[in-house]
């Protein structure tokens, strides 16, 4: 049952209604009963609120939650449908699916489960006991994929996966073939970002975060080193390489253009080329040219 998760939601509801004198007394009392898990009394209290305020979506939602906790699934479904008609709430849609599952109506359960997931609900459907009755149905596999896409959209984004060739643990060599350091690149935030963890052989370290912004359709990198040097880049993946551009300013205010390019050589080799320009891009100097060799 999803009681603990939704208790957070009811606290928010209580705080909102506390600022609305006309609704606060009955709604606050109903909220308190729900938090105390006095579901029979809470159902009656929320029912009274819905009579006085038929467009109170939160009251309908928690009426449904109270009834569901009492295993009065048909009544709970009716209350949740009222909430959906008012607020289009994906969580209410999900709870309708749970109710139909408990009633032994798999077709209706899958209909509402798919609606909820596509509307943005992201529950763990693989462990929720309310869905146990439909978990062995062949249709459930599709629901798992939809749920995963909702929880981890970046893992299914072609653009967000363009820099995955840099993932892993690497030995980093300079042009002379000597080891310059090690780098470990890991995913974070469900694959929406890449974290760089650099350690140099001569001392010093640094980190960067890298991510794709679908709004601007660009990649971004923000770097900070242990010596205090900071770099910010934006760029795109073009012709098989990640190409970043940025700029820095000296104490005198003079601008230096920065260019950083990552080339995928093969599955176990990456080239990282850093360049600078002090004449507005007319000429470029190589800052470093590294070869990454995947550690095995």
C-alpha positions in Angstrom: 0.0 0.0 0.0 1.2 3.5 -0.8 0.3 5.1 2.6 3.7 6.3 3.7 4.4 8.0 0.3 1.1 9.8 0.2 1.3 10.9 3.8 3.8 13.5 2.6 1.1 14.7 0.2 -1.5 15.0 2.9 0.8 17.2 5.0 1.0 19.6 2.0 -2.7 19.5 1.7 -3.2 20.3 5.3 -0.9 23.3 5.1 -2.8 24.7 2.1 -6.2 24.3 3.6 -5.0 25.8 6.9 -4.8 29.1 4.9 -8.4 28.8 3.7 -10.8 29.4 6.7 -14.0 28.3 4.9 -12.5 24.8 4.3 -9.9 24.5 7.0 -12.0 23.1 9.9 -13.4 20.0 8.2 -10.5 19.4 5.9 -7.9 19.7 8.7 -9.9 17.3 10.8 -10.2 14.8 8.0 -6.4 15.1 7.3 -5.7 14.4 10.9 -7.8 11.3 11.0 -6.1 10.1 7.8 -2.6 10.7 9.3 -3.7 8.7 12.4 -4.8 5.9 10.0 -8.4 6.1 11.3 -9.6 5.3 7.8 -13.3 4.7 8.6 -13.6 8.1 10.3 -11.4 9.8 7.7 -13.6 8.4 4.9 -16.7 9.9 6.6 -14.9 13.2 7.2 -13.6 13.6 3.6 -17.1 12.5 2.4 -18.5 15.5 4.3 -16.0 17.8 2.7 -16.9 16.6 -0.8 -20.6 17.3 -0.1 -19.8 20.8 0.9 -17.1 21.3 -1.8 -17.8 19.0 -4.8 -14.9 20.5 -6.7 -12.3 19.9 -3.9 -10.0 17.5 -5.7 -7.8 16.8 -2.7 -10.8 15.8 -0.6 -11.9 13.3 -3.3 -8.3 12.0 -3.5 -8.0 11.3 0.2 -11.5 10.0 0.3 -10.3 7.4 -2.3 -7.2 6.7 -0.2 -9.2 6.1 2.9 -11.7 3.8 1.1 -8.9 1.9 -0.6 -7.3 1.3 2.8 -10.6 -0.1 4.0 -10.7 -2.4 0.9 -13.8 -0.7 -0.4 -12.4 -0.7 -3.8 -15.4 0.2 -5.9 -16.1 3.2 -3.7 -12.5 4.2 -3.8 -12.4 4.0 -7.6 -15.4 6.2 -7.8 -13.7 8.8 -5.6 -10.5 8.7 -7.5 -12.3 9.2 -10.8 -13.8 12.3 -9.3 -10.3 13.5 -8.6 -9.2 12.7 -12.1 -12.1 14.6 -13.6 -11.1 17.7 -11.5 -7.4 17.5 -11.5 -6.2 14.9 -14.0 -4.1 13.5 -11.2 -1.8 10.6 -12.5 -1.6 9.2 -8.9 -5.3 8.9 -8.8 -5.3 7.1 -12.1 -2.7 4.7 -10.7 -4.8 4.1 -7.6 -7.8 3.3 -9.9 -5.6 0.7 -11.6 -4.7 -0.8 -8.1 -8.4 -0.9 -7.2 -9.3 -2.7 -10.4 -6.4 -5.2 -9.8 -7.8 -5.9 -6.3 -11.3 -6.4 -7.8 -10.0 -9.0 -10.3 -10.6 -6.8 -13.4 -7.3 -6.9 -15.2 -8.5 -5.2 -18.4 -9.6 -2.1 -16.5 -6.5 -2.2 -14.3 -4.2 -2.2 -17.4 -6.2 0.6 -19.0 -5.8 2.9 -16.0 -2.2 1.8 -15.3 -1.1 2.7 -18.8 -3.0 6.1 -18.5 -1.3 6.8 -15.2 2.2 6.0 -16.4 1.9 8.0 -19.6 0.5 10.9 -17.6 3.7 11.0 -15.4 3.1 8.6 -12.5 6.4 6.8 -11.6 5.6 4.2 -8.9 7.5 1.0 -8.5 4.9 -1.2 -10.1 7.1 -4.3 -9.8 6.8 -4.4 -6.0 3.4 -2.8 -5.2 1.3 -5.6 -3.6 -1.9 -4.0 -5.0 -0.8 -5.1 -8.5 0.1 -8.6 -7.6 -3.0 -9.9 -9.3 -1.9 -8.7 -12.7 1.9 -9.1 -12.4 2.0 -12.4 -14.3 -0.1 -11.1 -17.2 1.9 -10.8 -20.4 0.8 -7.1 -20.6 2.7 -6.3 -17.4 6.1 -6.3 -19.2 4.9 -3.4 -21.4 3.9 -1.5 -18.2 7.3 -2.0 -16.7 9.0 -0.5 -19.7 6.6 2.5 -19.7 7.2 3.0 -16.0 11.0 2.8 -16.5 10.8 5.4 -19.3 8.9 7.7 -16.9 11.4 7.2 -14.1 14.5 7.3 -16.3 13.7 9.4 -19.4 17.3 10.2 -20.1 18.2 6.6 -20.4 15.9 6.4 -23.4 17.0 9.7 -25.0 19.2 9.3 -28.1 20.8 12.7 -27.4 21.5 12.1 -23.7 23.3 8.9 -24.6 25.7 10.6 -27.2 28.5 11.0 -24.6 28.3 7.4 -23.2 31.5 6.5 -25.1 33.4 8.4 -22.4 31.9 6.3 -19.6 34.2 4.0 -17.6 37.6 3.9 -15.9 40.6 5.1 -17.9 44.4 5.5 -17.9 45.2 8.8 -19.5 48.4 9.2 -21.6 50.0 12.3 -23.0 51.5 12.7 -26.5 54.8 11.1 -25.2 52.9 8.1 -24.1 53.5 8.8 -20.4 50.7 8.4 -17.9 49.2 11.8 -17.1 46.5 10.6 -14.8 43.4 8.5 -14.4 39.8 9.4 -15.0 36.6 7.7 -14.0 33.4 8.8 -15.7 30.1 7.7 -14.2 26.4 8.2 -14.8 24.3 10.0 -12.2 20.7 11.2 -11.8 19.3 8.2 -13.6 21.6 8.7 -16.6 20.8 12.4 -17.0 24.4 13.4 -16.3 28.0 12.2 -16.5 30.4 12.9 -13.6 34.1 13.1 -14.4 36.6 12.3 -11.6 40.1 13.2 -12.6 43.3 12.5 -10.7 46.6 13.7 -12.1 49.9 11.8 -11.7 51.7 15.1 -10.7 49.1 15.9 -8.1 45.8 17.7 -8.3 42.4 16.5 -9.2 39.2 17.8 -10.6 35.6 17.0 -11.5 33.1 18.0 -14.1 29.4 17.4 -14.7 28.2 16.9 -18.2 24.6 16.9 -19.4 22.3 17.3 -22.4 19.7 20.1 -22.1 16.7 19.2 -24.5 15.5 22.8 -24.2 18.6 24.3 -25.8 19.5 21.1 -27.7 23.1 21.4 -26.4 25.5 19.6 -24.2 27.1 21.4 -21.2 30.2 20.8 -19.1 31.2 22.5 -15.9 34.7 21.8 -14.6 36.4 22.7 -11.3 39.9 21.7 -10.4 41.6 21.4 -7.0 43.8 24.5 -7.9 40.6 26.5 -8.4 40.5 26.6 -12.1 37.0 26.6 -13.5 35.8 26.0 -17.0 32.3 26.1 -18.5 31.5 24.7 -22.0 28.6 24.2 -24.2 28.5 22.2 -27.4 27.1 19.5 -29.6 27.8 16.0 -30.8 28.9 16.3 -34.4 30.6 13.9 -36.8 31.2 11.3 -34.1 32.8 13.7 -31.7 31.7 15.8 -28.7 32.7 19.3 -29.4 32.6 21.9 -26.6 33.3 25.7 -26.7 33.9 28.1 -23.8 35.7 31.1 -22.6 37.8 32.3 -19.7 38.9 35.8 -18.6 42.3 36.7 -17.1 42.9 39.2 -14.2 43.2 42.0 -16.9 39.9 41.1 -18.4 41.4 39.6 -21.5 39.3 36.8 -23.0 40.6 33.4 -24.0 38.5 31.1 -26.1 38.5 27.5 -25.0 37.8 24.5 -27.2 37.5 20.9 -26.0 36.9 17.9 -28.2 36.3 14.3 -27.4 36.9 11.7 -30.2 35.8 8.1 -30.0 38.6 6.1 -31.5 37.1 2.7 -30.7 35.3 1.1 -27.7 38.5 1.2 -25.6 40.1 4.4 -26.8 39.1 8.1 -26.6 41.1 11.2 -27.6 40.6 14.4 -25.6 42.0 17.6 -27.3 42.0 20.9 -25.5 42.8 24.1 -27.4 42.9 27.9 -26.6 42.8 31.0 -28.7 43.8 34.6 -27.6 43.0 36.2 -30.9 39.3 35.6 -31.1 39.7 32.2 -32.9 42.1 33.2 -35.6 44.7 30.8 -34.4 44.6 28.0 -31.8 47.2 26.5 -29.5 47.0 23.0 -28.0 46.8 22.9 -24.2 46.9 19.1 -24.1 46.2 16.2 -26.3 45.3 13.1 -24.2 44.8 9.5 -25.2 42.4 7.5 -22.9 42.9 3.8 -22.6 40.1 1.8 -20.9 41.2 0.1 -17.8 40.5 -3.6 -17.7 
